[in-house]
Amino acid sequence: MAQNTKVVIVGAGHNGLVAAGYLARAGLDVQVLERRDVVGGAVVTEEWFPGYHISTCSYVCHILQKKVIDDLELRRYGFHVYPIDPSRVHPYPNGKKVTFWHDDAHTVEEMRDLFPEDADAWFAWADFWHGAVAILSDYYLGPPPSITELAERFRQEGEEELLETLLTVPLKDLINRFFVSDEVKAAVSTGAFDMGDISAPGSAYITALYRFSAFRDDTENYGIVRGGMGGITQSMARSAEASGVSIRTDAPVKRILANGGRAMGVELENGEVIEADVVISNADPKRTYLNLIDESDLDDEFLGEVKALKTQAASAKFLCAIKELPDFSRHLGPNFNPEHLAMMTLCPTVDQSEKAWDDCKNGRVTKTPIMQLQIPSVYDKTVAPDGHHVLSLWVYFLPPHVRDGSWSEIRQEYGEWLIDYVTQYAPNFRDSIIDWTFLTPEDIEERIGLTDGNIRHLDMIPQQMMSRRPLPGWSDYRSPIKNLYLCGAGGHPGGEVTGAPGHNAAHIVLEDLAR
């Protein structure tokens, strides 16, 4: 590639940094523009309280693609994962728990004491997901498949029935086929929190595509990132800069410039114009097309389709500094291994999961949330002072905007309610807290720049996946404006910290430039 080919990337989220790294290594002149004073987007670590560093949004490395890690030499530039096993613990208010290990036999061994019938079913359950993952994971780093292409691949593998089940049988029904106890059903139901409605067709497919981390082979890349999730994007930034990428922070883009249907560069909010041969947006599709581009550069039908994209499945993040670990001894035993607190899920029943989604879609702030509780400091001692810890709660599902009232009015009250909720499990939790804050979906939208606080840019639902993400006809990272591309989670394969959209978009750009 000609070294004078100028590329501007809008946003230094992890996919923007991945795209920058690949394009610079191919010889292009790449500049990344980030509106905040820190790179990383939703994959960032910040000092929320003096001496306590917490991952602001994303919280665990579970499907960052090995090829991206290796191609960009991220470990050389500081990326380090503490592999965690068990992968998570699911406690219940009655003192029971389910523990998920990477080794299915180990999971079954522990499950058998409390849930013998479900233990017997676990291997068949695991085999089902292993089969799905073995095929679907092949489509991360490449163009999204159409339903026809996917069907042909499953047919070649002799797995037509598997695909039919994934696409048509709701996750809830699938769970009921395998398991008996309410506790185990609840534990496996949380795999669909990327989608929301576990009773909807396609929820099993979304689960297979995005919750396969417990069924993957490279478990060395599953775990707690040293220095918080910002350790990923800091290593990406160092790798990109070593390849010649220029990264500017405090450089908010006001608009993407186009002329004659072709992207020409960007204008910053300070009025500075930066010309470019190629513009790549790491912003979500709605923000890109509705905020950064003049409406006159896009036709009305396309704009209508963008406005109709669903961004309903929002989340919130509770962050706190604690002086002692929460006491889960009722679930884990009196001398439990603190590392088992690294990842926990709080969702006692399937009904609670469904109620949370029903509340969310109706604009209500649920009192039956699904929560991912994480204490990374049981592994990573760099994020908190000696003897102290950081804890976060990722809370699903919450409405982007409250129907009756506002998030700002209820933020404090809901944060207090979350503390009380966790204290039901760990009686010392409230007293252990040094300081805390609660980021609502509106806070996440304002801070990170995600429409409706949607961490995955767009809802992960069948109509917005594969060759329909973000829109039919525009799933190849290209846009209606020539030389403008999208590289964020609004493209295939979607959300989570994968690096796949950035990888794929970069390769499409290189393909187009080679023509």
Buried (B, 14 or more C-beta within 10 A) or exposed (E): BEEEBBBBBBBBBBBBBBBBBBBBBBBBBBBBBBBBEBBBBBBBBBEBBEEBBBBBBBBBBBBBBBEBBEBBBBEEBBBBBBBBBBBBBBBBEEEBBBBBBBEBEBBBEBBBEBBEEBBEBBEEBBEBBBBBBBBBBEBBBEBBBBEEBBBEBBEEEEBEEBBEBBBEBBBBBBBEEBBBBBBBBBBBBBBBBBBBBBBBBBBBBBBBBBBBBBBBEEBEBBBBBBBBBBBBBBBBBBBBBBBBBBBBBEBBBBBBBBEEEBBBBBBBEEEEEBEBBBBBBBBBBBBBBBBBBEEEBBEEEBBEBBEEBBBBBBBBBBBBBBBBBBBBBBBBEEEBEBBBBBBBBBBBBBBBBBBBBBBBBEBBBBEBBBBBBBBBBBBBEEBBBEEBBBBBBBBBBBBBBBEEEEBEEBBEEBBEBBBEBBBEBBBBBBEBBBEBBBBBBBBBBEBBBBBBBBBBBBBBBBEBBBBBBBBEEBBBBBBBBEBBBBBBBBBBBBBBBBBBBBBBBBBBBBEBBEE
